[in-house]
Amino acid sequence: MRTALLLSIGASLGITAPTLAASRVDLPFDHAMVEVMSIAPSQSGRVYLGTRGLGVWRTDDSGVHWIDCSVGLPVDATVRSLLVSDTDSARLLAGTMGGSGSSGSLFLSTDAGTSWNETSTGFDGSSVEAIVSDPSSPSTLYAGLAGGALPGLYRSIDSGLTWTWVGATLPQDVHAVSISPVDPDVWLVGLSGASARTTDAGATWSVGGMIYDVRELARSPAAPNVVYASLRDPLGVAGFVRRSTDDGTTFAAVASLGYVQATSAVAPDPVEPDALLWGGAGGYFSSRTEQVVKSTDGGSTYDVLLADGPDSRGTTGYVTGIEHDPVDPAVLYVSETFVDGRGLRFSSDGGSTWSLRIDGVPNYGVDEIVEGTTGTVYAAASGRTFRSPATGQWTDQDYYGVGFEYLDEFKGMAVSVDETGSDNALFRWGYWTEGDIDGEYFIASVDGAQTWFLGFPPMPSGLDDRLEIHDVAFDHLTGSRCYVSQPGAGLFRQDDGGLPFSPFMLLDSTLDRAQIAVHPADPSTVFAANGPTTCVRSTDGGATFAPRNTGLPAAGGGLSIVELFIDPSDGDHLSCVYSDGRVYDTTDGGVGWSLRHAIDLASGAIEDASWDPATGHVFLATSGAGLVSSWPAVSPVPTLETRSVHYSVSRQTLFVGTAYSGLWEQALTLGTAAPVVDEQARLTLLVRPNPFANATSISLTVPAGGGDVHVTVFDAAGRRVRELTRGRHEAGPLELSWSGRDQAGRSVPSGVYFVRADVAGAVTSTKIALRR
């Protein structure tokens, strides 16, 4: 179920329901990652979108207004396939992609997406790539599954309630399915690197080598024997269209679109058998274009309807679907997804003009959130930078910069200060590619991300442009001293504010994955955390380092320090966050460290962290566990997939960036400091796997002395679901399991649950996600 998600570990460590006060920030741009689109054949203007991580959305007026239809679907559902009934626009099936090893699932709605019921009995694949109905028998359905234990072709004879695997002779991923409207025993399927055809309902198959993956099979409504296949090579470099005039027995090439990725985007004309639309994204170097073309002669020649390169904001799209309106063929819809795509285009004149119709679908990711000393907050979202002054609205600061559309992957962002203590420059770094050359970039802006200092390659000298940047830190007085760590290279320093045209010098090659913190009153005092010595300090600008790790566990064996914080008002007060959720604190510059928080997480789940130095509370953005905090008053955000988090002390506001549902904020006034945790006495509770599909193991370490143990599963509303154990246990490890069933043995729905352990009065809890 789509449920509010958050684990708050407070002083009581009990299960409490915080006030729901988090709200989504309305960033000023339109964006959605649309995986699949389906038009209701019996109702003009009704369109369903299957999104990446935001479930299903519906419009009844061609995209002017949108309705969230995700209640009842799994949290963070990526929908890969949709099928709307030919006669009932409120009846539809949605096929999802499983996450964290779970299977793809199929969901049925009979009320236009208001509610859903899972109908995946018999499935065993990780993604439902295609759903089609038999034209001669609407209750007979076919589904193509990819990945998982048993991918291939599945059939249902009861309108999708139960399924049978019919792909015994096709033991590979199925991306597309087409059933002949003339002979229901003739099926075509699109495979990885081939197409397959059967004339005896799957008893035998003829497999043809297409070389490339067949991503879509589309029949001409005007000539059922005419079939178009959309192909893409495994690297996604080029795409092609093939045409068959003999019901898929043979295919011939149509005109080449050149360097175009034609993926799941073929639409035969509903009236003319030789007319079709197809599209994708492509182009050489920075001239990438989103393309939709039209042919009236079966693909021999074509005219470009949409060749949309980067606009004034630099955005481009990747076509995932093209549809004609069922009433008026001149009305066209184009769905898109890309790291910097748009979502849905609409044309009422056959493609001569287009408009964007995605306003109100907040389907985008927020990769990083940083704050300057004046209270200005910056957010990096889907290739763009957004800025919010201390008192003011969010503004779109444009794309990376004119002429620099080839910056492909964002990885981090930081703000420096000038000699007055005001914001000086905004920096961002990541990976770029341009044709056959690529590398890492590190660029700067001194006007709030409106323009950028660029070099070519866009990496300052001294740094290795083949290695990613791990962390960046500036001094707090003048901003002139910049420290950078690069995995595989080491720790570097530059004394020109980090600007791209000044060289960096290597300080220490062993500190190559260091988290960095600079003393607020002394730019020559710098701390670096990670590596064999865990934490070190330099008082001479990085010329020499000395260990400062007493009380810290050694890194290694999958354990690492993911964040290092320093108090801007006290350079001896630091906090470090380990990858398993433990947080350590020092108030004497690292001479001695103490465990402040013990939040049990899977190593590697933490994407970002923030803290409040006054209270010591931490906020963790995680992949798979949502927003995790040591402060119990934090409100949930509706996702398990978070990417970034920042607590603004000056604004008393917590900002959370999600992977799929945008930016969230909550006004948050923190209370007293959290007490230091006794490492020896603390109760540990681990759940693996998490999320899980069928069963999960619960590992409980009972502290010395043992005692009465009571372990219970609760749902997100605090209701008791199942008691796992109650009784006396001796000190040491205790292994339990939960199969996703309640006390009566009934399967519980997908969603978020809590495991609470009480051992002789010591209580801890952890959140788990069930994804069926």
C-alpha positions in Angstrom: 0.0 0.0 0.0 1.1 3.6 -0.5 1.8 4.4 3.1 3.6 7.3 4.9 7.0 6.0 5.7 9.5 6.9 8.4 11.3 5.4 11.4 11.7 7.7 14.3 14.0 6.4 16.9 13.5 8.6 20.0 14.3 8.4 23.6 11.6 6.0 24.3 12.3 3.9 21.2 8.6 3.0 21.1 6.2 3.2 18.2 4.5 6.6 18.0 2.6 8.3 15.2 4.1 11.8 14.6 1.9 14.6 13.4 1.8 14.6 9.6 3.3 18.0 8.8 5.7 17.3 5.9 4.6 18.9 2.7 5.8 18.7 -0.9 7.7 21.7 -2.3 6.3 22.9 -5.6 9.4 23.4 -7.7 8.8 25.6 -10.7 9.1 23.1 -13.6 7.2 20.3 -15.2 8.8 16.8 -15.2 7.7 13.2 -15.1 9.5 9.9 -15.8 6.8 8.1 -17.8 7.5 4.5 -18.5 4.3 3.6 -20.3 1.1 5.3 -21.5 -2.3 3.8 -22.3 -5.3 5.6 -23.9 -8.8 4.5 -22.9 -10.3 3.3 -26.3 -13.9 4.0 -25.2 -13.3 7.5 -23.7 -11.6 10.3 -25.5 -9.3 12.4 -23.3 -8.8 9.6 -20.7 -5.1 8.7 -20.5 -3.3 6.6 -17.9 0.4 7.0 -17.2 2.7 4.4 -15.6 5.6 6.2 -14.0 9.0 5.4 -12.6 8.5 5.1 -8.8 5.3 7.1 -8.6 2.7 4.5 -9.7 -0.2 5.3 -12.0 -1.7 8.7 -12.8 -4.9 9.5 -14.8 -6.3 12.4 -16.7 -9.8 12.8 -18.1 -9.1 15.9 -20.1 -6.1 15.1 -22.1 -3.6 16.2 -19.4 -5.0 19.5 -18.3 -5.6 18.0 -14.8 -4.2 14.8 -13.2 -5.4 12.4 -10.5 -3.0 10.2 -8.4 -4.2 6.6 -8.9 -1.4 5.0 -6.8 -3.3 4.2 -3.6 -3.2 0.4 -3.3 -0.1 -0.1 -5.4 3.2 -0.9 -3.8 5.2 2.0 -2.4 7.5 3.5 -5.1 5.9 1.4 -7.8 7.5 1.6 -11.2 4.8 0.7 -13.7 6.2 -1.0 -16.9 2.9 -2.0 -18.6 -0.7 -0.9 -18.8 -3.8 -2.4 -20.4 -7.1 -0.6 -20.5 -10.3 -2.4 -21.5 -11.6 -1.8 -25.0 -15.2 -1.3 -23.7 -14.8 -0.1 -20.1 -12.4 2.9 -19.5 -12.5 2.3 -15.8 -11.0 -1.3 -16.0 -7.3 -1.5 -16.3 -4.3 -3.7 -15.4 -0.9 -2.3 -14.3 2.3 -4.4 -14.4 5.1 -3.4 -12.1 8.8 -3.9 -11.8 9.9 -5.6 -8.6 12.5 -4.1 -6.4 15.3 -5.5 -4.2 15.0 -9.0 -5.6 11.1 -9.1 -5.4 9.0 -10.2 -8.3 7.1 -8.0 -10.7 3.4 -7.9 -10.0 0.1 -7.3 -11.8 -2.7 -5.2 -10.3 -6.3 -4.8 -11.4 -8.6 -1.8 -11.0 -12.2 -1.7 -11.9 -12.8 1.9 -10.8 -10.3 4.0 -12.9 -7.4 3.5 -10.5 -9.3 4.5 -7.3 -8.4 1.1 -5.9 -6.4 -2.0 -6.9 -6.2 -5.7 -6.3 -3.2 -7.8 -7.0 -3.7 -10.6 -9.6 -0.2 -12.0 -9.9 -0.9 -15.6 -8.9 1.5 -17.8 -10.9 4.0 -15.0 -11.8 7.7 -15.4 -11.2 9.6 -12.6 -13.0 11.1 -9.3 -11.9 9.3 -7.0 -14.3 5.9 -7.2 -16.2 7.0 -5.7 -19.5 3.8 -6.2 -21.6 0.1 -7.0 -21.2 -2.2 -7.7 -24.1 -5.6 -9.2 -24.6 -6.8 -11.8 -27.2 -8.9 -9.8 -29.7 -11.2 -12.8 -30.2 -11.6 -13.5 -26.4 -11.2 -10.4 -24.1 -11.0 -12.6 -21.0 -7.8 -14.3 -22.3 -4.7 -12.2 -21.5 -1.0 -12.6 -22.2 1.9 -11.0 -20.2 5.5 -10.8 -21.0 7.9 -11.0 -18.0 11.6 -10.2 -17.8 14.1 -11.2 -15.2 13.4 -13.2 -12.1 13.4 -17.0 -11.6 10.9 -17.7 -14.5 10.8 -15.0 -17.2 8.9 -15.5 -20.4 5.3 -15.6 -21.6 2.3 -16.1 -19.3 -1.4 -16.6 -20.1 -4.6 -16.0 -18.2 -8.1 -17.3 -19.2 -9.9 -15.5 -16.3 -9.3 -11.8 -17.1 -6.0 -11.8 -15.4 -6.9 -13.3 -12.0 -4.5 -16.3 -12.4 -1.7 -17.0 -14.7 0.1 -20.0 -16.3 3.6 -20.0 -17.7 3.5 -20.9 -21.4 7.0 -20.0 -22.4 8.7 -23.4 -21.7 10.4 -23.2 -25.1 11.2 -19.5 -24.7 13.4 -19.4 -21.5 14.3 -15.7 -21.8 13.0 -12.2 -21.2 9.8 -11.2 -23.1 9.5 -7.5 -23.8 6.6 -7.4 -26.2 3.5 -9.5 -27.2 1.1 -9.4 -30.1 -1.9 -11.7 -30.7 -3.3 -12.1 -34.2 -6.9 -10.7 -34.5 -7.5 -13.2 -37.2 -6.1 -16.4 -35.6 -5.9 -16.5 -31.8 -3.3 -19.3 -32.0 -0.8 -17.0 -33.8 1.3 -15.1 -31.3 4.4 -12.9 -31.7 6.7 -12.1 -28.9 9.7 -9.7 -28.7 12.8 -11.2 -27.0 16.3 -10.0 -26.2 18.0 -10.2 -29.6 15.2 -12.0 -31.4 11.5 -12.3 -32.2 9.5 -15.5 -31.9 6.3 -16.7 -33.6 3.9 -19.6 -32.9 1.0 -20.8 -35.0 -0.2 -23.4 -32.5 -0.8 -21.4 -29.3 2.8 -21.9 -28.0 3.3 -25.6 -28.6 6.1 -24.8 -31.0 8.0 -21.7 -31.9 9.9 -20.2 -34.8 12.7 -17.9 -33.5 14.1 -15.2 -35.8 17.4 -13.4 -35.2 16.8 -9.6 -35.0 20.3 -8.9 -33.6 18.8 -6.3 -31.3 16.2 -6.4 -28.6 12.6 -6.2 -29.7 10.9 -3.7 -27.4 7.5 -3.3 -29.1 5.3 -5.1 -31.6 2.5 -3.0 -33.1 -0.1 -4.2 -35.6 -1.8 -1.9 -38.1 -5.5 -1.6 -37.2 -6.2 -1.2 -40.9 -4.3 -4.3 -42.0 -3.8 -6.9 -39.3 -1.1 -8.8 -41.2 1.1 -5.7 -41.1 3.3 -5.7 -37.9 6.0 -3.2 -36.9 8.8 -4.1 -34.5 10.7 -1.5 -32.5 14.3 -2.6 -31.9 17.1 -1.3 -29.6 20.6 -2.5 -29.2 21.6 -3.7 -25.7 23.7 -0.6 -25.1 20.9 1.8 -26.0 23.1 3.4 -28.7 20.9 2.9 -31.8 17.3 1.9 -32.6 15.6 0.6 -35.6 12.1 -0.3 -37.0 11.3 -3.5 -38.9 8.1 -4.1 -40.9 6.3 -7.3 -41.6 3.5 -7.8 -44.2 3.0 -11.5 -43.4 1.9 -11.5 -39.8 5.4 -11.6 -38.4 6.8 -14.5 -40.5 9.4 -12.2 -41.9 10.5 -8.6 -41.2 12.2 -6.1 -43.5 14.1 -2.9 -42.6 12.5 0.5 -43.0 14.3 3.7 -43.5 17.1 4.3 -41.0 16.6 7.0 -38.5 20.4 7.2 -37.9 21.6 7.7 -34.4 18.1 7.3 -32.8 17.0 5.1 -29.9 13.6 3.9 -31.1 12.3 2.3 -27.9 8.7 1.3 -27.4 7.5 4.0 -29.7 5.7 2.7 -32.8 2.1 3.7 -33.6 0.5 2.5 -36.9 -2.2 4.8 -38.2 -5.7 3.6 -37.3 -6.9 4.1 -40.9 -4.0 3.9 -43.4 -2.1 0.6 -43.4 1.1 2.2 -44.7 1.1 5.1 -42.3 2.9 5.1 -38.9 4.6 7.1 -36.3 7.8 6.1 -34.5 10.2 7.9 -32.2 13.0 7.9 -29.7 15.9 10.0 -28.6 19.3 10.3 -30.2 21.7 12.6 -32.0 25.5 12.9 -32.0 27.3 14.7 -29.3 25.4 17.6 -27.6 22.9 17.7 -30.5 20.7 15.1 -28.8 17.2 15.3 -30.0 13.8 13.9 -29.0 12.3 12.6 -32.3 8.9 11.6 -33.5 8.6 10.9 -37.3 5.8 10.0 -39.6 5.8 7.8 -42.7 3.0 7.3 -45.2 4.7 4.6 -47.3 5.4 1.9 -44.7 8.6 3.4 -43.5 10.5 3.9 -46.8 10.5 7.7 -46.3 9.5 9.8 -43.3 8.9 13.4 -42.2 10.0 14.7 -38.8 7.0 15.8 -36.6 9.0 16.5 -33.5 12.8 17.0 -33.4 13.2 18.7 -30.1 16.8 19.3 -29.0 17.6 21.0 -25.7 15.3 23.9 -25.2 16.2 27.2 -23.4 16.5 25.2 -20.2 18.5 22.4 -21.8 16.0 19.6 -21.4 15.6 16.7 -23.8 13.3 13.7 -23.8 13.3 10.1 -24.5 10.1 8.7 -26.2 8.6 5.7 -24.6 5.2 5.7 -26.3 3.1 7.2 -29.1 -0.7 7.0 -29.2 -3.6 8.2 -31.4 -6.8 9.4 -29.8 -9.5 6.8 -30.3 -12.0 9.3 -31.6 -9.8 11.8 -33.5 -6.6 10.4 -35.1 -5.2 13.9 -35.4 -4.9 14.1 -31.6 -1.6 12.6 -30.6 0.1 11.8 -27.3 3.8 11.2 -26.8 5.1 9.9 -23.5 8.7 10.4 -22.4 11.2 9.4 -19.8 14.9 10.5 -19.4 17.1 11.7 -16.7 16.1 15.2 -17.8 12.9 14.5 -19.7 9.5 16.1 -19.8 6.8 13.5 -19.5 3.8 13.9 -21.8 3.3 15.9 -25.1 0.0 16.6 -26.7 -0.9 17.6 -30.2 -4.4 18.3 -31.6 -3.2 18.9 -35.2 -1.5 15.7 -36.2 1.9 16.7 -34.8 2.3 20.2 -36.3 2.4 21.8 -32.8 2.9 20.3 -29.4 2.2 21.3 -25.8 3.5 19.8 -22.5 0.7 18.2 -20.4 2.4 17.0 -17.2 1.6 19.9 -14.8 0.6 18.3 -11.4 2.6 15.1 -11.7 5.5 15.5 -9.3 7.6 12.6 -10.7 11.3 13.6 -10.4 14.3 13.0 -8.2 16.2 15.4 -5.9 19.8 14.4 -5.8 21.3 17.0 -3.4 20.3 19.8 -1.0 22.9 22.3 0.3 22.6 25.6 2.2 24.8 28.7 2.2 25.7 30.8 5.2 23.0 33.4 4.4 20.2 30.8 4.5 19.9 30.3 0.7 19.1 26.7 -0.1 20.0 25.0 -3.4 18.4 21.8 -4.7 19.7 19.7 -7.6 16.8 18.0 -9.3 16.8 16.1 -12.6 19.7 17.9 -14.1 18.6 21.3 -12.9 19.5 23.7 -10.0 16.8 25.3 -7.9 17.4 28.2 -5.5 15.4 29.4 -2.5 16.6 32.5 -0.6 16.0 32.7 3.2 12.8 34.6 2.5 11.5 33.9 -1.0 10.2 31.4 -3.5 12.0 28.7 -5.3 13.4 29.7 -8.7 14.7 27.6 -11.5 18.3 28.6 -12.1 18.4 26.9 -15.5 20.3 23.8 -16.6 24.1 23.2 -16.3 24.9 26.2 -18.6 24.8 27.2 -22.2 26.8 24.8 -24.3 27.2 22.2 -21.6 24.3 19.9 -22.1 26.6 16.9 -22.1 27.0 16.9 -18.3 25.4 13.5 -17.8 25.5 12.5 -14.2 25.2 14.7 -11.1 27.1 13.4 -8.0 27.4 16.3 -5.5 27.1 20.0 -4.7 28.7 22.4 -2.1 28.6 26.1 -1.2 31.7 28.2 -0.3 31.9 31.5 1.5 33.8 34.8 1.0 35.9 36.8 3.5 32.7 38.4 4.9 31.1 35.1 5.7 28.6 35.4 2.9 27.9 32.9 0.1 30.6 33.1 -2.5 30.3 30.2 -5.0 28.2 27.1 -5.7 30.1 24.0 -6.9 28.8 20.8 -8.5 30.5 17.7 -9.7 29.7 14.5 -11.5 30.3 12.7 -14.8 30.2 14.0 -18.4 30.3 12.5 -21.8 30.6 13.9 -25.3 30.7 11.4 -28.1 33.6 9.1 -27.6 35.2 11.1 -24.8 34.1 11.3 -21.2 35.3 12.0 -17.7 34.5 13.6 -14.3 33.7 17.3 -14.0 34.0 19.9 -11.2 32.4 23.3 -12.1 31.6 26.5 -10.2 29.1 29.4 -10.3 29.4 32.7 -8.6 26.0 34.1 -9.5 23.6 31.6 -7.9 23.8 28.9 -10.6 22.8 31.2 -13.5 26.2 30.8 -15.2 29.1 28.4 -14.7 32.9 28.5 -14.9 33.8 25.8 -17.3 37.0 24.3 -18.6 37.7 21.5 -21.1 38.0 19.0 -19.7 35.9 20.4 -17.0 38.2 19.3 -14.1 40.8 21.5 -12.4 44.4 20.5 -13.0 45.9 18.3 -10.3 42.6 16.3 -9.9 42.2 13.1 -12.0 39.4 13.5 -14.5 39.1 9.7 -14.7 38.3 9.4 -11.0 35.1 10.6 -9.3 35.0 13.2 -6.5 34.1 11.7 -3.2 33.8 14.8 -1.0 34.4 18.6 -1.0 34.9 21.0 1.9 35.7 24.7 2.2 37.1 26.7 5.1 34.4 28.7 6.9 36.3 32.0 7.1 37.2 33.1 3.6 36.2 30.2 1.4 39.6 30.4 -0.3 40.8 27.0 0.9 39.2 24.0 -0.7 39.8 20.3 0.1 38.7 17.5 -2.3 39.0 13.7 -1.9 39.1 11.3 -4.9 38.9 7.5 -4.5 42.1 6.0 -5.9 44.0 9.3 -5.8 43.9 10.9 -2.3 43.2 14.1 -0.5 43.9 17.4 -2.4 43.9 21.1 -1.5 43.6 24.3 -3.4 43.9 27.9 -2.1 41.9 29.7 -4.7 38.4 28.9 -3.6 38.1 25.8 -5.7 37.7 27.7 -9.0 38.2 25.4 -11.9 41.2 27.1 -13.5 43.5 26.9 -10.4 45.5 23.6 -9.8 45.0 21.3 -6.8 47.9 19.8 -4.9 48.0 16.3 -3.5 48.2 16.1 0.3 47.9 12.4 1.2 47.4 9.5 -1.3 46.1 7.2 1.5 43.0 9.4 2.3 41.3 8.6 -1.0 37.7 8.0 0.3 37.8 10.6 3.0 34.9 12.6 4.4 36.3 16.1 5.1 35.5 18.7 7.7 37.4 22.0 8.1 37.7 23.8 11.5 35.3 26.8 11.5 37.9 29.2 12.9 41.1 27.8 11.4 41.4 26.9 7.7 44.6 24.9 8.4 42.9 22.5 10.7 41.1 19.8 8.8 39.7 16.4 9.7 39.5 13.4 7.4 37.5 10.3 8.2 37.8 6.8 6.7 40.7 4.5 5.8 42.7 2.3 8.2 43.1 5.0 10.8 39.4 5.9 10.7 39.8 9.6 11.6 42.8 11.9 11.4 43.5 15.6 12.0 45.9 18.0 10.4 46.7 21.4 11.9 49.1 22.5 9.1 46.7 22.5 6.1 47.1 18.8 5.3 50.9 18.6 5.3 50.8 16.1 8.2 48.0 14.1 9.8 47.7 12.5 13.3 45.1 9.9 14.4 42.0 11.1 16.2 40.0 7.9 16.5 39.9 6.8 20.2 36.4 5.3 20.7 35.7 4.8 17.0 35.2 1.3 15.5 37.7 0.6 12.7 36.4 0.9 9.2 36.6 -2.0 6.8 34.7 -5.2 6.1 31.9 -3.3 4.4 31.8 -0.7 7.3 32.6 2.9 6.4 32.0 6.5 7.5 29.5 8.1 5.2 29.3 11.6 6.7 31.5 13.8 8.9 30.0 16.9 10.4 31.7 19.8 12.3 29.9 22.3 14.5 30.1 25.8 12.9 30.3 27.4 16.3 32.7 24.8 18.0 35.5 23.3 16.0 36.1 20.6 18.7 32.6 19.3 18.3 32.3 16.7 15.5 29.9 13.9 14.6 30.5 11.0 12.1 27.9 8.7 10.6 28.8 5.1 9.9 27.2 3.1 7.0 25.3 0.9 9.5 23.6 3.8 11.1 25.7 4.3 14.2 26.6 7.9 15.0 29.6 8.9 17.1 30.3 12.3 18.7 33.3 14.1 20.0 33.6 17.4 21.9 37.4 17.5 22.2 38.5 17.6 18.6 38.6 13.8 18.2 40.6 12.9 21.3 37.7 10.8 22.4 34.6 9.6 20.7 31.3 8.3 22.1 28.3 6.5 20.6 25.5 9.0 20.2 22.9 7.1 18.2 22.5 3.4 17.2 20.2 3.2 14.2 20.4 -0.3 12.7 20.5 -0.1 8.9 21.8 -2.2 6.1 25.3 -1.1 5.2 25.1 1.0 2.0 21.5 2.1 2.5 22.5 5.7 3.6 22.4 8.1 0.6 22.9 11.3 2.6 22.9 12.6 6.1 22.4 15.9 8.0 22.5 16.9 11.7 21.6 19.6 14.2 24.8 20.4 16.1 22.9 21.9 19.0 21.0 18.7 19.9 23.1 16.0 18.2 20.1 14.7 16.3 20.8 13.2 12.9 18.6 12.8 9.7 19.4 10.0 7.2 18.2 9.7 3.6 18.2 6.0 2.7 17.5 3.8 -0.2 14.9 1.3 0.8 14.2 2.6 4.3 12.9 6.1 3.7 13.8 9.0 5.9 15.3 7.8 9.2 15.8 10.1 12.1 16.9 10.1 15.8 14.3 12.8 16.4 10.8 11.4 17.0 8.8 14.5 15.9 9.9 14.2 12.3 7.0 13.6 9.9 7.1 10.9 7.2 7.5 11.3 3.5 5.6 8.9 1.2 8.5 6.9 -0.2 11.2 4.3 0.8 13.6 5.8 -1.7 15.2 9.1 -0.5 18.4 10.6 -1.9 19.2 13.7 0.0 18.4 15.5 3.3 19.3 18.8 4.9 18.4 20.4 8.2 18.5 24.2 8.0 19.3 25.5 11.5 18.6 29.1 10.4 15.2 28.2 8.9 14.3 25.5 11.5 13.3 23.4 8.5 14.0 19.9 7.3 14.3 19.4 3.6 14.1 15.9 2.1 14.9 14.9 -1.5 13.2 11.8 -2.8 14.1 9.5 -5.7 10.7 9.8 -7.5 8.3 12.2 -5.7 10.2 15.5 -5.5 11.2 17.7 -2.7 9.6 17.8 0.8 9.9 20.1 3.7 8.9 20.3 7.4 9.1 23.1 9.9 11.0 21.5 12.7 12.0 23.0 16.1 14.3 20.5 17.8 14.3 19.9 21.5 17.0 18.8 23.9 20.2 16.9 23.0 20.0 13.2 22.6 21.7 11.2 25.4 24.9 9.3 24.6 24.2 5.6 24.0 25.9 2.9 26.1 27.6 0.8 23.4 27.8 -2.3 25.6 24.2 -2.2 26.9 22.4 -1.4 23.7 20.0 -3.8 22.2 20.5 -4.6 18.5 17.9 -5.6 16.0 18.7 -6.5 12.3 16.3 -7.5 9.5 17.6 -9.2 6.3 16.4 -8.9 3.6 14.7 -5.5 3.8 12.6 -4.9 1.7 11.5 -8.5 1.3 8.9 -10.4 -0.7 8.3 -13.8 0.9 10.2 -14.0 4.2 12.7 -12.1 6.2 15.1 -13.0 9.0 15.2 -11.0 12.3 18.4 -11.2 14.2 18.3 -10.1 17.8 21.3 -9.8 20.1 20.2 -10.2 23.7 22.5 -8.3 26.1 24.4 -9.8 29.0 22.2 -11.2 31.6 19.4 -12.2 29.3 15.7 -11.7 30.3 12.2 -11.8 29.1 12.0 -11.2 25.3 8.9 -9.9 23.5 9.1 -9.4 19.7 6.1 -8.1 17.8 5.2 -6.9 14.3 3.1 -3.8 13.9 1.6 -2.1 10.9 2.2 1.6 10.0 -0.8 2.6 11.9 0.5 1.0 15.1 -1.8 -2.0 15.0 -0.5 -5.4 16.2 0.0 -7.8 13.3 1.9 -10.7 14.7 3.7 -11.8 17.9 6.9 -13.5 17.0 8.1 -14.6 20.4 7.4 -14.0 24.1 9.4 -15.6 26.9 12.8 -15.9 28.6 16.0 -16.0 26.5 19.6 -16.2 27.6 22.2 -13.7 26.5 23.4 -14.0 22.9 22.0 -14.2 19.4 18.3 -15.0 18.8 17.1 -15.7 15.2 13.5 -15.2 14.3 11.6 -15.0 11.0 8.5 -13.5 9.6 6.7 -14.7 6.4 4.4 -11.7 5.9 1.4 -13.2 7.6 -0.7 -12.0 10.5 -1.5 -13.9 13.7 -4.3 -15.8 12.0 -1.9 -16.9 9.2 -3.3 -14.6 6.5 -1.0 -12.8 4.1 -0.8 -9.1 4.8 -0.6 -6.6 2.0 2.6 -4.8 0.7 3.6 -1.9 2.8 5.7 -0.7 5.8 5.7 -2.6 9.1 7.6 -2.2 12.4 9.4 -4.9 14.4 9.5 -4.0 18.1 11.7 -5.9 20.6 11.4 -5.6 24.3 14.2 -7.3 26.4 13.9 -6.9 30.1 12.6 -3.3 29.7 15.1 -2.3 27.0 13.1 -1.4 23.8 14.2 -1.0 20.2 12.3 -1.0 16.9 13.1 -1.1 13.2 11.1 -0.6 10.0 10.7 -3.2 7.3 9.1 -3.1 3.9 7.0 -5.9 2.4 7.0 -5.8 -1.4 4.9 -8.7 -2.9 
